[in-house]
Amino acid sequence: MLHDRSDIRNQCLIASEFGYFGNVDSALIRNLNGSGAFVETRKRFSIGEVVRLKFPLHYLDPPVELTGVIAWTGSDGVGVKFNPDES
């Protein structure tokens, strides 16, 4: 499946907190760049839903916290487009 994106995503495996509708679950970020991420999850979302990601980066303390929207969905996860004011 091809997805339109402006930047190359960096492959990774980052444990994160994935927040939505007042809930917080653990999820894995599988690729990442300044404009978005692929988050592996079995939860079902609709395009346009607002979510929040919190994850550590080895060179930043405290962890990164970003808000985004679900840009696309798939059987193994979702594409999250970050809010440009935060990234």
LINZIHU-V927388 format. One record per pair of residues at least 12 apart in sequence whose ideal C-beta (glycine too) atoms are under 10 Angstrom apart, sorted by the first residue. I is the first residue (numbers start at 1). J is the second residue. Records with the same first field share a line. If there is no record, write none. Layout:
# LINZIHU-V927388
I: J, J
This chain:
# LINZIHU-V927388
1: 72, 74, 75, 79
3: 36, 38, 71, 72, 74, 79
4: 71, 72
5: 33, 35, 36, 71, 72, 79, 81
6: 33, 34, 35, 36
7: 33, 34, 35, 36
8: 31, 33
9: 30, 31, 32, 33, 35, 36, 37, 38, 79
10: 31, 32, 33, 34, 37
11: 30, 31, 32, 38
12: 28, 29, 30, 31, 32, 33, 37, 38, 55, 57
13: 28, 29, 30, 31, 40
14: 27, 28, 29, 30, 31, 32, 37, 39, 53, 55, 56, 57, 58, 64
15: 27, 28, 29, 55, 56
16: 28, 29, 32, 37, 39, 40, 41, 52, 53, 54, 55, 56, 63, 64, 65, 66
17: 52, 53, 54, 55, 63, 65
18: 39, 40, 41, 43, 51, 52, 53, 54, 55, 78, 80
19: 50, 51, 52, 53, 54, 65, 67
20: 41, 43, 45, 49, 50, 51, 52, 70, 78
21: 45, 49, 50, 51
23: 43
24: 52, 54
25: 39, 41, 42, 43
26: 41
27: 39, 40, 41, 42, 43, 51, 53, 55, 77, 78, 80
28: 40, 41, 55, 77
29: 53, 55, 77, 80
30: 76, 77
31: 79
32: 53, 55, 57, 64, 80, 82
33: 82, 87
34: 66, 82, 84, 87
35: 68, 71, 80, 81, 82, 84, 87
36: 66, 68, 69, 71, 72, 79, 80, 81, 82, 87
37: 53, 55, 66, 68, 71, 77, 78, 79, 80, 81, 82
38: 71, 72, 74, 76, 77, 78, 79, 80
39: 51, 53, 55, 68, 70, 76, 77, 78, 79, 80
40: 74, 76, 77, 78
41: 73, 76, 77, 78
42: 75, 76, 77
43: 73, 77, 78
44: 73, 75, 78
45: 69, 70, 72, 73, 77, 78, 80
46: 70, 73, 78
47: 69, 70, 71, 72, 73, 78, 79
48: 69, 70, 71
49: 68, 69, 70, 73, 78, 80
50: 67, 68, 69, 70, 80, 83
51: 66, 67, 68, 69, 70, 78, 80
52: 65, 66, 67, 68, 80, 83
53: 65, 66, 67, 68, 80, 82
54: 66
64: 86, 87
65: 86
66: 80, 82, 83, 86, 87
67: 80, 82, 83, 85, 86, 87
68: 80, 81, 82, 83, 84, 86, 87
69: 81, 82, 83
